[in-house]
């Protein structure tokens, strides 16, 4: 039984006891008073009647008339006159009249009418004894009326006490409810502080809870910071802070295979010419400053362009991957010109050469790197600050105007047969289905192929159609989940978060099918969590009452940069393929994954892995505590019931 219910029962029992006790005491006191009044009345009436009879000089006729008159004018149950020798001379009795008091009340609260007696005499001669006994029904009526008034007054007092009790209980329960909500928030991984109530005992409770929340918040921040530091140490170059060669190649491979990655882009390789000679000429310190300067020249691209990433492949080679088509030539030329102005000031003979290639989704990382290396070799043979470009890949996306692209996407969304959800399983360690990842594909041309989001999503963003795309994908997932009962996951574009009405529309759509809504998983990219945290948290608040799950995909690179990750209210997080690739053979990467899983599980966030490509990586991921995985190798497994 809850504490508040116990308080209410105690208050009710107290009021009832006070009510019954007060009525009992008042009724008993009133009955005693009425009995005393009846006794005195009977005695006085008997004395008065005896005096009147004594004045009749023993005349029996007159005495009988006087007693009859007394009985008829009074309210008596019995009037008697006995002679001196004890014989009955006169006797009049009346039945008990019915009054307003109910019979049960008369039976429970009896009133006794004590008879009054007096001696009748004629001078010194005793004539007899008179007895007078009054009726008690009017006393019961008076007592019943008094009891009703007392009960009404006590009922009003009880209602007033109940009202005051309600105020007091609310004053107690409100801080307790806040404390319970705070505890539930902690259980869900959200660290919420509460204002301190005025009640001293509850103030101490709130203060203790806030202190606990603050300590957990500090601990989580410290752990997130440690993870970020560990990630940089494992995957970054110690001198420049850029990704090392292995991690850059993992990032490149993941971006080329990602369903929602850029359809086309570019890769720029930059080489410091004759680095060994520069080391001998200027010394390690000066050469290191030059390398840091080159890294700083590349860093603005990663900071300002979403999806752009950098790496230092070895001592002299740097790499820049661009997420947009048609800009690699201009970028390479701009870098060459900028470094041509800067590097000579750091030392005579400092120079670079640059090779660049266009890439498109579906190419292999080795193929892209081979083409870029060939362009870089040609540039190096030409001399300092030379720039060479590789061949343009076949199959690049045709260039259309924005209006044409918008029309094609809208037409595809408006026709049911031209939209399709793909299904890629996410399995746990027992090979049981967690959910199906369902990226949306559109048939942009009638009778054409269903194109992945990588080909049309950037154009949908530019045409402000991402909200319509995401809502269409969600509607398809809802109907499919309602049909077969299998959970499905839908991606939400970061651009949709910027639509002020998107969260409300998604919630309304989920409420149209409440049973299927509990099978829906919605996720946004890590970039959206970093750059639009408040919008992300608001979407999570809107989704929580519907039963849908909410999480982050492609996570790991900037996990430590998500502000107040512990307050986001996430249900799950998916580690990017570039983070978990090679984990089965690299103990350092396994350490990072294990630490990440430990932190997120402490926040009650489930952790899944993307892009698992072989059994060795999968086995190590299960050892690290991953809750589920998806990827090419996972798709080859049979799903257990």
Secondary structure by P-SEA (a helix, b strand, c coil): ccaaaaaaaaaaaaaaaaaaaaaaaaaaaaaaaaaaaaaaaaaaaaaaaaaaaaacccaaaaaaaaaaaaaaaccccccccccccccccbbbbbccccccccaaaaaabbbbbbbbbbbbbccccccbbbbbbbbaaaaaaaaaaaaaaaaaaaaaaaaaaaaaaaaaaaaaaaaaaaaaaaaaaaaacbbbbbbbcccaaaaaaaaaaaaaaaaaaaaaaaaaaaaaaaaaaaccccccccccaaaaaaaaaaaaaccccccccbbbbbbccaaaaaaaaccaaaaaaaaaaaaaaaaaaaaccccbbbbbccccbbbbbbcccccaaaaaaaaaaaaaacccccccccbbbbbbbbbcccccaaaaaaaaaaaaaaaaaaccbbbbbccccccccccccaaaaaaaaaaaaaccccbbbbbbbbbcccccccccbbbbbbccccccccccccccaaaaaaacaaaaaaaaaaaaaaaaaaaccbbbbbbbbcccccccaaaaaaaaaaaacaaaaaabbbbbcaaaaaccaaaaaaaaaaaccccccccccccccccccccccccccccbbbbcccccccccccaaaaaaaaaaaaaaaaacbbbbbcccccaaaaaaaaaaccccccccccccccccc
